[in-house]
């Protein structure tokens, strides 16, 4: 879908890590205040609100009603996504602007899941739980084994996802894991679910993030360099276990085809890549799905160093969920905007103009956006 009709004009984020005495909605509100200040707008200019309920939330935590009260907003348009991981929330806000329901939308997310000690691995009455697949590590390990069996991918090649992202995180002051990690360190780490090791899986953390989106024709009036949404695409895979080769998620290629077509661009036009990474395997798959290498060749592509600092394809320059924090892809968008503005200090990647931001909700659905410093 072509969408040169709106732009990001403000971003905000809290410290990431542990916030044991702070409610998830307080973290979202803190990030929202920073985004409003970053945009240099009055709160009264916000006429749209999109919020995201965090995992294991209770009551009204993270809802538009809760955030509206905390922030003192009565927007013309307001909505909450139950699974509002960043790309899906961003698309809802863009559609609300395109439809004329509102003109300037505040998007918020806050989570205190680490301090709340939410049980990410828990049994339920379904076939996956009966098979022991109670956490993303299980199906991700099966996906890795499938790729290894089909294409000869090795554990060392897969390890370069986590190692490269740690190399980026070393220069990110907000990252939780900043200790250097070599490929030897990675291979020495014990398995969590073979062939996946601890560095292959996201940590769980607390934090808040916020984004302000407005109509493109208004964006240039604000003090920060606007970042335009050039195109967006989604695809569901709701049949899940009925889908052919479920673990490799081939339907992601449909998202890639449509998001590139909407912008009139291709993989070679992308300067920066941000892939949601609850596990390293998702990055491996998405490199292939989005055309940065041929299907089956992501292992050698990673081992050749293309995604490392100084490589040809800067990927998850914040450290991603494997090293920076666990924020449902919100901090990936925060980093993408900062890189496109030229605000990332020691890890700044030249003067990038185009970024790809993409994610999935496990085996259920996916979304992608192409971001640019140019309006058209």
C-alpha positions in Angstrom: 0.0 0.0 0.0 1.4 3.4 -1.0 1.2 5.8 1.9 3.1 9.1 1.4 0.5 10.8 3.5 1.9 10.9 7.0 5.1 11.2 8.9 6.7 10.6 12.3 7.5 14.0 13.9 8.2 12.9 17.5 9.5 9.9 19.4 10.1 9.2 23.1 11.4 6.4 25.3 12.1 5.7 28.9 15.1 3.9 30.4 14.9 0.2 29.6 15.4 -2.6 32.1 13.7 -3.0 35.5 11.1 -0.5 36.8 9.8 -2.5 39.9 7.8 0.4 41.3 6.3 1.8 38.1 3.0 0.9 36.5 3.1 0.0 32.8 0.8 2.9 31.9 3.1 5.3 33.8 6.0 4.2 31.6 3.9 4.8 28.5 2.9 8.2 29.8 6.5 9.2 30.5 7.5 8.2 27.0 4.5 10.1 25.6 5.6 13.3 27.3 9.0 12.9 25.8 7.6 12.3 22.3 5.4 15.4 22.6 8.4 17.5 23.7 10.5 16.0 20.9 7.9 17.0 18.3 7.6 20.5 19.8 3.8 20.5 19.7 1.1 21.4 22.2 -0.8 18.5 23.7 -4.0 20.1 22.3 -2.8 19.3 18.8 -3.2 15.6 19.3 -6.5 14.4 18.0 -5.8 10.7 17.8 -4.6 8.1 20.3 -3.5 4.5 19.6 -2.4 2.4 22.6 -1.2 -1.1 23.1 -2.0 -3.4 26.0 1.1 -5.0 27.4 1.4 -8.7 28.1 -0.1 -10.0 31.4 -1.8 -6.6 32.0 -4.9 -6.4 34.2 -7.7 -3.9 34.4 -7.3 -0.9 32.1 -3.5 -0.9 31.9 -2.4 0.3 28.5 -5.9 1.0 27.2 -6.9 4.3 25.5 -9.2 5.1 28.4 -6.4 4.8 30.9 -3.9 6.7 28.8 -6.5 9.4 27.9 -7.0 10.1 31.6 -3.3 10.0 32.5 -2.4 12.4 29.7 -5.5 14.6 29.8 -6.6 13.9 26.3 -10.0 13.8 24.6 -9.0 12.8 21.0 -11.4 12.6 18.1 -10.1 9.0 17.4 -8.9 6.5 20.1 -8.3 2.8 19.9 -6.4 0.0 21.7 -4.9 -3.0 20.1 -4.8 -6.1 22.3 -1.7 -7.3 20.4 -0.5 -3.9 19.4 3.1 -4.7 18.6 4.6 -1.6 17.0 4.1 -2.2 13.3 0.4 -3.0 13.7 -0.2 0.1 15.9 1.7 2.3 13.4 -0.4 1.0 10.6 -3.7 1.6 12.5 -2.6 5.2 13.2 -1.7 5.8 9.6 -5.0 4.4 8.4 -6.9 6.7 10.8 -5.0 9.7 9.4 -5.6 8.6 5.8 -9.3 8.1 6.4 -9.7 11.7 7.9 -10.6 10.5 11.3 -7.8 12.5 12.8 -4.6 14.4 11.8 -2.1 13.9 14.6 -1.9 10.6 16.5 0.0 9.7 19.6 1.0 6.0 19.9 2.0 4.7 23.3 3.3 1.5 24.8 4.5 0.6 28.2 5.3 -2.6 29.9 6.4 -3.7 33.4 6.4 -7.4 32.5 9.9 -8.1 33.9 9.1 -6.6 37.3 5.7 -8.3 37.3 7.5 -11.6 36.6 4.9 -12.7 33.9 5.0 -16.3 33.0 5.9 -16.4 29.3 6.1 -20.2 29.3 2.8 -21.6 30.6 0.7 -24.6 29.6 -2.7 -24.3 28.1 -5.3 -26.7 26.7 -4.0 -26.9 23.1 -1.9 -29.3 21.0 1.2 -27.2 21.1 1.3 -27.2 24.9 0.8 -30.9 25.0 3.9 -31.2 22.8 5.8 -29.0 25.2 5.8 -25.9 23.0 4.9 -23.4 25.7 7.4 -20.7 24.7 8.6 -19.2 21.4 11.9 -21.1 22.0 10.3 -24.4 21.1 8.8 -23.6 17.7 11.8 -21.4 16.9 14.1 -24.3 17.5 12.0 -26.4 15.2 12.2 -23.7 12.6 16.0 -23.5 12.9 16.3 -27.3 12.6 14.1 -27.2 9.5 16.3 -24.5 7.9 19.5 -26.4 8.8 18.1 -29.7 7.3 17.0 -28.1 4.1 19.9 -25.7 3.4 22.8 -26.9 5.5 22.7 -23.8 7.8 25.1 -24.2 10.8 24.8 -23.2 14.4 27.8 -20.9 14.0 26.2 -19.1 11.0 23.0 -18.6 13.1 25.1 -17.3 15.9 26.2 -14.3 13.9 22.7 -12.8 14.4 23.2 -12.5 18.1 26.9 -11.6 17.9 26.3 -8.8 15.3 23.5 -7.3 17.3 25.6 -7.3 20.4 28.3 -5.5 18.5 25.8 -2.8 17.7 24.5 -2.7 21.3 28.0 -2.0 22.7 27.6 1.6 21.5 24.0 2.0 22.6 23.8 3.5 26.1 20.2 2.4 26.5 20.9 -1.3 25.8 20.6 -3.8 28.6 23.3 -6.2 27.3 26.4 -4.3 26.3 29.2 -6.7 27.2 31.2 -7.7 24.1 30.4 -11.2 22.8 32.4 -13.1 20.2 31.3 -16.1 18.1 33.4 -18.3 20.4 31.5 -16.9 23.4 28.2 -17.6 21.6 29.2 -21.2 20.8 30.3 -21.8 24.4 26.9 -20.8 25.8 24.6 -23.7 26.8 21.6 -24.7 24.9 18.1 -23.4 26.0 16.3 -25.5 23.4 18.8 -27.0 20.9 20.0 -25.6 18.6 19.1 -22.3 20.3 21.3 -20.9 23.0 20.6 -18.1 25.5 21.9 -15.3 23.2 19.4 -16.5 20.5 16.4 -15.5 22.7 15.1 -12.2 23.9 15.4 -11.1 27.4 12.2 -9.8 29.2 12.4 -6.1 30.3 10.3 -3.1 31.3 10.1 0.2 29.6 8.0 2.7 27.6 8.0 4.1 24.1 5.9 6.6 22.1 5.6 7.9 18.6 3.7 10.9 17.1 2.4 10.6 13.6 0.9 13.5 11.6 -0.3 14.3 8.0 2.7 14.7 5.7 1.8 18.3 4.7 2.1 19.3 8.3 5.3 17.5 9.1 7.8 20.0 7.6 6.5 22.6 10.1 8.0 20.8 13.0 11.5 21.3 14.4 12.8 17.8 13.9 13.5 16.2 10.6 10.3 14.3 9.7 10.4 10.6 8.8 7.8 9.7 6.2 5.9 6.5 5.8 6.4 5.5 2.1 4.4 2.3 2.1 3.1 -0.4 4.4 1.9 -4.0 4.0 0.5 -6.8 6.1 -0.3 -10.5 5.7 -2.1 -12.9 8.0 -1.4 -16.6 8.4 -4.4 -17.3 10.6 -4.7 -20.9 9.4 -1.5 -21.5 11.4 -0.8 -25.2 11.6 -2.7 -25.7 8.3 -0.3 -23.6 6.4 2.4 -25.4 4.3 5.8 -25.4 5.8 4.5 -23.5 8.8 7.8 -23.1 10.6 9.6 -21.3 7.7 6.7 -18.8 7.4 6.9 -18.4 3.6 3.9 -16.0 3.7 6.3 -13.2 4.8 7.5 -12.9 1.2 4.0 -11.6 0.3 4.5 -8.7 2.7 7.9 -8.0 1.2 6.5 -8.0 -2.3 3.7 -5.6 -1.5 5.7 -3.2 0.7 8.4 -2.8 -1.9 5.8 -2.3 -4.7 4.0 0.4 -2.6 7.2 2.4 -2.4 8.5 1.6 -5.8 11.7 0.3 -4.2 13.6 -3.0 -3.8 16.0 -4.5 -1.3 18.9 -2.7 -2.9 17.3 0.7 -2.0 17.2 0.0 1.7 19.9 1.6 3.9 18.8 0.2 7.3 16.8 -2.8 8.4 14.9 -3.4 11.6 13.5 -6.9 12.1 11.7 -7.9 15.3 13.8 -10.6 16.9 12.3 -12.5 19.8 14.7 -15.1 18.5 17.6 -15.1 16.1 15.8 -17.5 13.7 13.2 -14.8 12.8 16.0 -12.6 11.6 17.5 -15.5 9.5 14.1 -16.1 7.9 13.3 -12.4 7.3 16.6 -11.7 5.5 15.5 -14.2 2.9 11.8 -13.2 2.8 12.6 -9.6 2.2 15.1 -10.4 -0.5 18.4 -9.5 1.0 19.7 -12.9 0.1 18.3 -15.9 -1.7 16.2 -18.5 0.2 18.5 -20.9 1.9 21.5 -18.5 1.9 20.9 -16.4 5.0 23.5 -18.5 7.0 26.4 -17.7 4.7 25.2 -14.1 4.3 25.3 -13.6 8.1 28.7 -15.3 8.5 30.1 -13.0 5.8 29.5 -10.1 8.2 26.9 -8.1 6.1 24.8 -7.2 9.2 27.7 -6.3 11.5 28.9 -2.7 12.1 30.7 -1.7 9.0 28.8 -4.3 6.9 26.7 -3.6 3.8 23.3 -4.1 5.5 23.1 -2.4 9.0 20.5 -4.5 10.8 19.0 -3.8 14.3 21.6 -1.1 15.0 20.2 -0.7 18.5 21.0 -4.3 19.4 17.4 -5.5 18.9 15.5 -7.5 21.3 18.5 -9.9 21.8 20.7 -7.1 23.3 18.8 -3.8 23.7 15.4 -4.6 25.4 12.1 -6.4 25.0 9.6 -3.9 23.6 7.5 -5.6 20.9 9.5 -3.8 18.1 8.8 -0.3 19.5 12.4 0.5 20.2 13.3 -0.7 16.7 11.1 2.1 15.3 12.6 4.5 17.8 16.1 3.6 16.6 15.1 3.7 12.9 13.8 7.3 13.3 16.9 8.4 15.2 19.2 6.9 12.5 17.3 8.6 9.7 17.6 11.9 11.7 21.3 11.3 12.2 21.1 11.2 16.0 22.8 7.9 17.0 26.3 9.1 17.9 29.0 6.4 17.8 26.7 3.9 16.0 25.3 6.3 13.5 25.3 4.8 10.0 26.3 7.6 7.7 23.4 9.6 6.3 20.7 6.9 5.6 17.6 7.9 3.7 15.4 4.7 3.6 14.7 2.1 6.4 12.7 -1.1 6.5 10.8 -1.8 9.7 9.1 -5.2 9.9 7.8 -7.7 12.4 5.6 -10.8 12.9 3.3 -12.1 15.6 4.8 -15.5 15.8 3.1 -17.7 13.1 -0.1 -15.6 12.9 0.6 -12.4 11.0 3.2 -9.9 10.0 3.6 -6.2 9.0 6.2 -4.0 7.4 6.8 -0.3 6.7 9.2 1.5 4.5 10.4 4.8 6.1 12.1 7.6 4.3 13.5 11.1 4.9 11.8 12.1 1.7 8.1 12.9 1.4 7.6 11.3 -2.0 
